Amino acid sequence: MASSERSGERASGVMSRLGVMMFLEFFVWGAWAVPMGKYLATLFSTPDRSKAAVDTIIGQAYSTSAIAAIIAPLFVGLVADRFLPGQVVLGGLHLLNAGLLFAVARATDPGSFYWLLLASGLCYMPTLALVNSVSFDHLDAPQKQFPLVRVWGTIGWIAAGITVGSLLPRLLAAGGLPGGVESLLLGDAASHDAGKTNLPFLVAAAVSALLGLYAFTLPSSPPKGKGEPVSVAKLLGLDAIGLLKAPAFATFAAASFLICIPLAVYYSKANEYISAMNIQEMLGLGSETVMTFGQMSEIGFMLLMPLFLARYGVKTMLLGGMLAWVLRYLLFAYGAGSAWMLVAAVVLHGICYDFFFVTGQLYTDHVAPKSLRASAQGLIALLTYGAGMYVGNLVFPAVAGQLATEADVYPWKPFWIAFAIAAAAVMIGFAVAFRDPVKLGKDEVA
């Protein structure tokens, strides 16, 4: 009995340490990814630069994460899996990322900002896989324990949004920042809106450095692929392309790519939009804080996933996620001046993400042979967070430019309607073409 209690205490301690790692990991990303569009719109909007040009800068900046997501599997597979312990690579990458994020915070021209942010992404994106692999190495029952560890990542993202949207503005208004930090500020600090300054990047740099140091204290995760032959095709998931011969999986893969094109707009422009709609005045909360409602709903809907999947099946769940995309953008289009409509649009993120992406990951795991499961997941990640998001961030500035009728007025309403129509088109095409009645039981979901 005593031995069992000690084992339980050790497991709890390990999970706590891994939870801290997850919290810091996603705090870093959440701190700058949400407010960046608003910051760049503030920093680079000048009399001699059109709104279309600023949109292009924003789209290119967000596309760096997609580029890095495509390259990340190569790095993890070629280096982290073969030469160095996972926690050492994690620590080193975050220390490098901290320096790069600090440099990003000081960049004042679009070219420097882009290349520095891309370099930062190349350091950060591999760590998303590393924190998972480090966790799996030290959990006795990963299927039951990992969700309890991973949820701290979502909490970290929420904490980052509240920090940027509520805590930092109060410090700006009260003049409570240290003089050394105030001297580093760029952007519209006078508005007391931290999201319009480089403060989120400075905070992210500090937390990345903290995680870099913390990673070296984690238990060792030896490289697992040492001595194994290297296959670039396998690392990118390309050896799973044969699965596309199945019409249902090919339809799902195509829909996954296409739906991520309008998804990119949410990450790039939603925070800027609800800020421009004066959400601060309506609710007394910064736009970054309001954006965390999406992650809060994500946690809630995640708990309902096993019940819904077992009852309604994969196709209905995927369609529900895509329908939420359509509704979200329509709420944005017609919700100017309405706090409840803007908040509802953000809350729908939980359905968008859980019903489509989590269901899609489970479906991929279900249809792929055991030998190809990792590659199949890599292929879907490449199509979604890589190619789909990259194309979306290139497309939306052109769409906004075509819809604009006045030089100084952003075409918000037709902009959101256009992407609602795009999401609806993908949803209808998927509803017609996807023919796989599979349902996943609770055991498969767990």
TABEL-V252763 format. One record per residue. N is the residue number from 1. RES is the residue in one small letter. OMEGA is omega in whole degrees, 0 to 359 (* if undefined). D_CENTER is the distance of its C-alpha to the mean C-alpha in whole Angstrom. Layout:
# TABEL-V252763
n->N res->RES omega->OMEGA d_center->D_CENTER
n->N res->RES omega->OMEGA d_center->D_CENTER
This chain:
# TABEL-V252763
n->1 res->m omega->180 d_center->43
n->2 res->a omega->179 d_center->43
n->3 res->s omega->179 d_center->41
n->4 res->s omega->179 d_center->38
n->5 res->e omega->179 d_center->38
n->6 res->r omega->178 d_center->37
n->7 res->s omega->178 d_center->35
n->8 res->g omega->179 d_center->33
n->9 res->e omega->178 d_center->33
n->10 res->r omega->180 d_center->31
n->11 res->a omega->179 d_center->29
n->12 res->s omega->179 d_center->28
n->13 res->g omega->178 d_center->28
n->14 res->v omega->180 d_center->26
n->15 res->m omega->178 d_center->23
n->16 res->s omega->180 d_center->23
n->17 res->r omega->177 d_center->23
n->18 res->l omega->177 d_center->20
n->19 res->g omega->176 d_center->18
n->20 res->v omega->178 d_center->19
n->21 res->m omega->180 d_center->17
n->22 res->m omega->179 d_center->14
n->23 res->f omega->181 d_center->14
n->24 res->l omega->181 d_center->14
n->25 res->e omega->185 d_center->12
n->26 res->f omega->171 d_center->9
n->27 res->f omega->181 d_center->11
n->28 res->v omega->183 d_center->11
n->29 res->w omega->182 d_center->8
n->30 res->g omega->183 d_center->8
n->31 res->a omega->184 d_center->11
n->32 res->w omega->188 d_center->11
n->33 res->a omega->182 d_center->8
n->34 res->v omega->183 d_center->9
n->35 res->p omega->189 d_center->13
n->36 res->m omega->181 d_center->13
n->37 res->g omega->180 d_center->14
n->38 res->k omega->179 d_center->17
n->39 res->y omega->181 d_center->18
n->40 res->l omega->177 d_center->19
n->41 res->a omega->178 d_center->20
n->42 res->t omega->186 d_center->23
n->43 res->l omega->189 d_center->23
n->44 res->f omega->175 d_center->24
n->45 res->s omega->181 d_center->26
n->46 res->t omega->181 d_center->29
n->47 res->p omega->182 d_center->32
n->48 res->d omega->180 d_center->33
n->49 res->r omega->183 d_center->29
n->50 res->s omega->177 d_center->28
n->51 res->k omega->178 d_center->25
n->52 res->a omega->179 d_center->25
n->53 res->a omega->178 d_center->25
n->54 res->v omega->177 d_center->22
n->55 res->d omega->178 d_center->20
n->56 res->t omega->177 d_center->20
n->57 res->i omega->180 d_center->19
n->58 res->i omega->180 d_center->16
n->59 res->g omega->179 d_center->15
n->60 res->q omega->179 d_center->16
n->61 res->a omega->180 d_center->14
n->62 res->y omega->180 d_center->11
n->63 res->s omega->180 d_center->12
n->64 res->t omega->179 d_center->13
n->65 res->s omega->179 d_center->9
n->66 res->a omega->178 d_center->10
n->67 res->i omega->181 d_center->14
n->68 res->a omega->180 d_center->13
n->69 res->a omega->178 d_center->11
n->70 res->i omega->184 d_center->14
n->71 res->i omega->186 d_center->16
n->72 res->a omega->181 d_center->14
n->73 res->p omega->178 d_center->16
n->74 res->l omega->182 d_center->19
n->75 res->f omega->182 d_center->19
n->76 res->v omega->183 d_center->19
n->77 res->g omega->185 d_center->21
n->78 res->l omega->184 d_center->24
n->79 res->v omega->188 d_center->24
n->80 res->a omega->182 d_center->22
n->81 res->d omega->189 d_center->24
n->82 res->r omega->189 d_center->27
n->83 res->f omega->188 d_center->28
n->84 res->l omega->175 d_center->26
n->85 res->p omega->185 d_center->25
n->86 res->g omega->183 d_center->22
n->87 res->q omega->178 d_center->22
n->88 res->v omega->178 d_center->24
n->89 res->v omega->178 d_center->21
n->90 res->l omega->180 d_center->18
n->91 res->g omega->181 d_center->21
n->92 res->g omega->180 d_center->22
n->93 res->l omega->181 d_center->18
n->94 res->h omega->176 d_center->17
n->95 res->l omega->175 d_center->21
n->96 res->l omega->180 d_center->20
n->97 res->n omega->180 d_center->17
n->98 res->a omega->179 d_center->19
n->99 res->g omega->180 d_center->21
n->100 res->l omega->178 d_center->19
n->101 res->l omega->176 d_center->17
n->102 res->f omega->178 d_center->20
n->103 res->a omega->176 d_center->22
n->104 res->v omega->181 d_center->19
n->105 res->a omega->182 d_center->20
n->106 res->r omega->182 d_center->23
n->107 res->a omega->183 d_center->23
n->108 res->t omega->175 d_center->25
n->109 res->d omega->186 d_center->25
n->110 res->p omega->182 d_center->22
n->111 res->g omega->180 d_center->23
n->112 res->s omega->180 d_center->23
n->113 res->f omega->183 d_center->20
n->114 res->y omega->186 d_center->18
n->115 res->w omega->178 d_center->20
n->116 res->l omega->179 d_center->19
n->117 res->l omega->176 d_center->15
n->118 res->l omega->178 d_center->15
n->119 res->a omega->177 d_center->17
n->120 res->s omega->179 d_center->15
n->121 res->g omega->179 d_center->12
n->122 res->l omega->174 d_center->15
n->123 res->c omega->188 d_center->15
n->124 res->y omega->188 d_center->12
n->125 res->m omega->176 d_center->10
n->126 res->p omega->182 d_center->13
n->127 res->t omega->177 d_center->13
n->128 res->l omega->176 d_center->10
n->129 res->a omega->183 d_center->13
n->130 res->l omega->180 d_center->16
n->131 res->v omega->176 d_center->15
n->132 res->n omega->183 d_center->15
n->133 res->s omega->177 d_center->18
n->134 res->v omega->179 d_center->20
n->135 res->s omega->182 d_center->19
n->136 res->f omega->180 d_center->21
n->137 res->d omega->190 d_center->24
n->138 res->h omega->177 d_center->25
n->139 res->l omega->181 d_center->24
n->140 res->d omega->181 d_center->28
n->141 res->a omega->187 d_center->26
n->142 res->p omega->183 d_center->23
n->143 res->q omega->180 d_center->22
n->144 res->k omega->188 d_center->23
n->145 res->q omega->185 d_center->22
n->146 res->f omega->178 d_center->19
n->147 res->p omega->180 d_center->17
n->148 res->l omega->175 d_center->19
n->149 res->v omega->185 d_center->17
n->150 res->r omega->181 d_center->14
n->151 res->v omega->178 d_center->14
n->152 res->w omega->173 d_center->15
n->153 res->g omega->177 d_center->11
n->154 res->t omega->178 d_center->10
n->155 res->i omega->177 d_center->13
n->156 res->g omega->177 d_center->12
n->157 res->w omega->178 d_center->9
n->158 res->i omega->180 d_center->12
n->159 res->a omega->178 d_center->15
n->160 res->a omega->179 d_center->13
n->161 res->g omega->179 d_center->13
n->162 res->i omega->178 d_center->16
n->163 res->t omega->182 d_center->18
n->164 res->v omega->186 d_center->17
n->165 res->g omega->185 d_center->18
n->166 res->s omega->185 d_center->21
n->167 res->l omega->183 d_center->22
n->168 res->l omega->176 d_center->22
n->169 res->p omega->179 d_center->24
n->170 res->r omega->177 d_center->26
n->171 res->l omega->177 d_center->27
n->172 res->l omega->182 d_center->27
n->173 res->a omega->182 d_center->30
n->174 res->a omega->184 d_center->32
n->175 res->g omega->186 d_center->32
n->176 res->g omega->179 d_center->30
n->177 res->l omega->176 d_center->28
n->178 res->p omega->182 d_center->30
n->179 res->g omega->179 d_center->32
n->180 res->g omega->178 d_center->31
n->181 res->v omega->180 d_center->27
n->182 res->e omega->181 d_center->29
n->183 res->s omega->180 d_center->30
n->184 res->l omega->188 d_center->27
n->185 res->l omega->171 d_center->25
n->186 res->l omega->180 d_center->25
n->187 res->g omega->188 d_center->24
n->188 res->d omega->180 d_center->26
n->189 res->a omega->182 d_center->26
n->190 res->a omega->181 d_center->29
n->191 res->s omega->183 d_center->27
n->192 res->h omega->175 d_center->26
n->193 res->d omega->185 d_center->22
n->194 res->a omega->180 d_center->20
n->195 res->g omega->177 d_center->18
n->196 res->k omega->180 d_center->20
n->197 res->t omega->177 d_center->21
n->198 res->n omega->179 d_center->20
n->199 res->l omega->178 d_center->20
n->200 res->p omega->178 d_center->16
n->201 res->f omega->178 d_center->16
n->202 res->l omega->178 d_center->19
n->203 res->v omega->180 d_center->18
n->204 res->a omega->179 d_center->15
n->205 res->a omega->181 d_center->18
n->206 res->a omega->181 d_center->20
n->207 res->v omega->177 d_center->17
n->208 res->s omega->177 d_center->16
n->209 res->a omega->178 d_center->20
n->210 res->l omega->179 d_center->21
n->211 res->l omega->177 d_center->18
n->212 res->g omega->179 d_center->20
n->213 res->l omega->182 d_center->23
n->214 res->y omega->183 d_center->22
n->215 res->a omega->181 d_center->21
n->216 res->f omega->178 d_center->25
n->217 res->t omega->182 d_center->26
n->218 res->l omega->176 d_center->25
n->219 res->p omega->185 d_center->27
n->220 res->s omega->175 d_center->27
n->221 res->s omega->184 d_center->25
n->222 res->p omega->177 d_center->27
n->223 res->p omega->187 d_center->26
n->224 res->k omega->185 d_center->27
n->225 res->g omega->183 d_center->28
n->226 res->k omega->179 d_center->30
n->227 res->g omega->180 d_center->33
n->228 res->e omega->178 d_center->31
n->229 res->p omega->183 d_center->31
n->230 res->v omega->176 d_center->28
n->231 res->s omega->180 d_center->27
n->232 res->v omega->179 d_center->25
n->233 res->a omega->180 d_center->25
n->234 res->k omega->181 d_center->24
n->235 res->l omega->179 d_center->21
n->236 res->l omega->181 d_center->19
n->237 res->g omega->186 d_center->20
n->238 res->l omega->178 d_center->23
n->239 res->d omega->176 d_center->25
n->240 res->a omega->182 d_center->24
n->241 res->i omega->178 d_center->25
n->242 res->g omega->178 d_center->28
n->243 res->l omega->181 d_center->26
n->244 res->l omega->176 d_center->26
n->245 res->k omega->176 d_center->30
n->246 res->a omega->185 d_center->29
n->247 res->p omega->183 d_center->29
n->248 res->a omega->181 d_center->27
n->249 res->f omega->177 d_center->24
n->250 res->a omega->177 d_center->24
n->251 res->t omega->178 d_center->24
n->252 res->f omega->181 d_center->21
n->253 res->a omega->179 d_center->19
n->254 res->a omega->179 d_center->20
n->255 res->a omega->179 d_center->19
n->256 res->s omega->177 d_center->15
n->257 res->f omega->186 d_center->16
n->258 res->l omega->183 d_center->17
n->259 res->i omega->180 d_center->15
n->260 res->c omega->175 d_center->12
n->261 res->i omega->173 d_center->14
n->262 res->p omega->177 d_center->14
n->263 res->l omega->182 d_center->11
n->264 res->a omega->182 d_center->10
n->265 res->v omega->180 d_center->13
n->266 res->y omega->181 d_center->11
n->267 res->y omega->185 d_center->8
n->268 res->s omega->192 d_center->11
n->269 res->k omega->186 d_center->14
n->270 res->a omega->181 d_center->14
n->271 res->n omega->177 d_center->14
n->272 res->e omega->183 d_center->17
n->273 res->y omega->183 d_center->18
n->274 res->i omega->174 d_center->19
n->275 res->s omega->179 d_center->20
n->276 res->a omega->178 d_center->22
n->277 res->m omega->175 d_center->23
n->278 res->n omega->177 d_center->24
n->279 res->i omega->179 d_center->22
n->280 res->q omega->181 d_center->24
n->281 res->e omega->183 d_center->27
n->282 res->m omega->186 d_center->27
n->283 res->l omega->185 d_center->25
n->284 res->g omega->179 d_center->26
n->285 res->l omega->176 d_center->22
n->286 res->g omega->183 d_center->20
n->287 res->s omega->179 d_center->17
n->288 res->e omega->176 d_center->14
n->289 res->t omega->179 d_center->16
n->290 res->v omega->180 d_center->16
n->291 res->m omega->179 d_center->13
n->292 res->t omega->177 d_center->12
n->293 res->f omega->178 d_center->14
n->294 res->g omega->179 d_center->12
n->295 res->q omega->177 d_center->10
n->296 res->m omega->179 d_center->14
n->297 res->s omega->178 d_center->15
n->298 res->e omega->179 d_center->12
n->299 res->i omega->181 d_center->15
n->300 res->g omega->181 d_center->18
n->301 res->f omega->177 d_center->17
n->302 res->m omega->180 d_center->16
n->303 res->l omega->181 d_center->20
n->304 res->l omega->185 d_center->21
n->305 res->m omega->183 d_center->20
n->306 res->p omega->181 d_center->23
n->307 res->l omega->183 d_center->25
n->308 res->f omega->181 d_center->24
n->309 res->l omega->181 d_center->23
n->310 res->a omega->184 d_center->27
n->311 res->r omega->190 d_center->28
n->312 res->y omega->179 d_center->27
n->313 res->g omega->186 d_center->26
n->314 res->v omega->185 d_center->23
n->315 res->k omega->180 d_center->24
n->316 res->t omega->179 d_center->24
n->317 res->m omega->179 d_center->21
n->318 res->l omega->178 d_center->19
n->319 res->l omega->177 d_center->21
n->320 res->g omega->177 d_center->20
n->321 res->g omega->180 d_center->16
n->322 res->m omega->176 d_center->17
n->323 res->l omega->178 d_center->20
n->324 res->a omega->175 d_center->18
n->325 res->w omega->182 d_center->16
n->326 res->v omega->182 d_center->19
n->327 res->l omega->181 d_center->20
n->328 res->r omega->182 d_center->17
n->329 res->y omega->175 d_center->18
n->330 res->l omega->176 d_center->22
n->331 res->l omega->175 d_center->22
n->332 res->f omega->184 d_center->20
n->333 res->a omega->185 d_center->23
n->334 res->y omega->186 d_center->26
n->335 res->g omega->179 d_center->24
n->336 res->a omega->180 d_center->25
n->337 res->g omega->180 d_center->27
n->338 res->s omega->183 d_center->26
n->339 res->a omega->185 d_center->24
n->340 res->w omega->180 d_center->24
n->341 res->m omega->178 d_center->23
n->342 res->l omega->179 d_center->20
n->343 res->v omega->179 d_center->19
n->344 res->a omega->179 d_center->20
n->345 res->a omega->179 d_center->17
n->346 res->v omega->181 d_center->14
n->347 res->v omega->179 d_center->15
n->348 res->l omega->178 d_center->15
n->349 res->h omega->180 d_center->12
n->350 res->g omega->178 d_center->13
n->351 res->i omega->180 d_center->15
n->352 res->c omega->185 d_center->13
n->353 res->y omega->186 d_center->10
n->354 res->d omega->185 d_center->13
n->355 res->f omega->181 d_center->16
n->356 res->f omega->188 d_center->14
n->357 res->f omega->181 d_center->12
n->358 res->v omega->176 d_center->13
n->359 res->t omega->180 d_center->17
n->360 res->g omega->178 d_center->16
n->361 res->q omega->179 d_center->15
n->362 res->l omega->178 d_center->18
n->363 res->y omega->178 d_center->20
n->364 res->t omega->179 d_center->20
n->365 res->d omega->182 d_center->21
n->366 res->h omega->187 d_center->24
n->367 res->v omega->183 d_center->25
n->368 res->a omega->172 d_center->25
n->369 res->p omega->184 d_center->28
n->370 res->k omega->182 d_center->27
n->371 res->s omega->184 d_center->28
n->372 res->l omega->186 d_center->25
n->373 res->r omega->180 d_center->22
n->374 res->a omega->179 d_center->20
n->375 res->s omega->179 d_center->21
n->376 res->a omega->177 d_center->20
n->377 res->q omega->178 d_center->16
n->378 res->g omega->179 d_center->16
n->379 res->l omega->179 d_center->17
n->380 res->i omega->177 d_center->15
n->381 res->a omega->179 d_center->12
n->382 res->l omega->181 d_center->14
n->383 res->l omega->186 d_center->15
n->384 res->t omega->183 d_center->11
n->385 res->y omega->176 d_center->8
n->386 res->g omega->188 d_center->12
n->387 res->a omega->183 d_center->14
n->388 res->g omega->180 d_center->13
n->389 res->m omega->179 d_center->11
n->390 res->y omega->179 d_center->13
n->391 res->v omega->180 d_center->16
n->392 res->g omega->181 d_center->14
n->393 res->n omega->174 d_center->14
n->394 res->l omega->186 d_center->17
n->395 res->v omega->191 d_center->19
n->396 res->f omega->177 d_center->18
n->397 res->p omega->179 d_center->20
n->398 res->a omega->178 d_center->23
n->399 res->v omega->179 d_center->23
n->400 res->a omega->179 d_center->23
n->401 res->g omega->180 d_center->26
n->402 res->q omega->184 d_center->28
n->403 res->l omega->184 d_center->27
n->404 res->a omega->177 d_center->28
n->405 res->t omega->177 d_center->32
n->406 res->e omega->188 d_center->32
n->407 res->a omega->186 d_center->32
n->408 res->d omega->181 d_center->30
n->409 res->v omega->180 d_center->29
n->410 res->y omega->184 d_center->25
n->411 res->p omega->189 d_center->26
n->412 res->w omega->186 d_center->23
n->413 res->k omega->178 d_center->25
n->414 res->p omega->178 d_center->25
n->415 res->f omega->181 d_center->22
n->416 res->w omega->178 d_center->20
n->417 res->i omega->181 d_center->23
n->418 res->a omega->181 d_center->23
n->419 res->f omega->171 d_center->19
n->420 res->a omega->178 d_center->20
n->421 res->i omega->179 d_center->23
n->422 res->a omega->179 d_center->21
n->423 res->a omega->179 d_center->19
n->424 res->a omega->179 d_center->22
n->425 res->a omega->177 d_center->24
n->426 res->v omega->181 d_center->21
n->427 res->m omega->181 d_center->22
n->428 res->i omega->178 d_center->26
n->429 res->g omega->179 d_center->26
n->430 res->f omega->181 d_center->24
n->431 res->a omega->181 d_center->26
n->432 res->v omega->191 d_center->29
n->433 res->a omega->185 d_center->28
n->434 res->f omega->182 d_center->27
n->435 res->r omega->176 d_center->29
n->436 res->d omega->186 d_center->28
n->437 res->p omega->187 d_center->30
n->438 res->v omega->170 d_center->28
n->439 res->k omega->180 d_center->27
n->440 res->l omega->179 d_center->25
n->441 res->g omega->182 d_center->27
n->442 res->k omega->180 d_center->26
n->443 res->d omega->180 d_center->27
n->444 res->e omega->179 d_center->25
n->445 res->v omega->179 d_center->22
n->446 res->a omega->* d_center->23
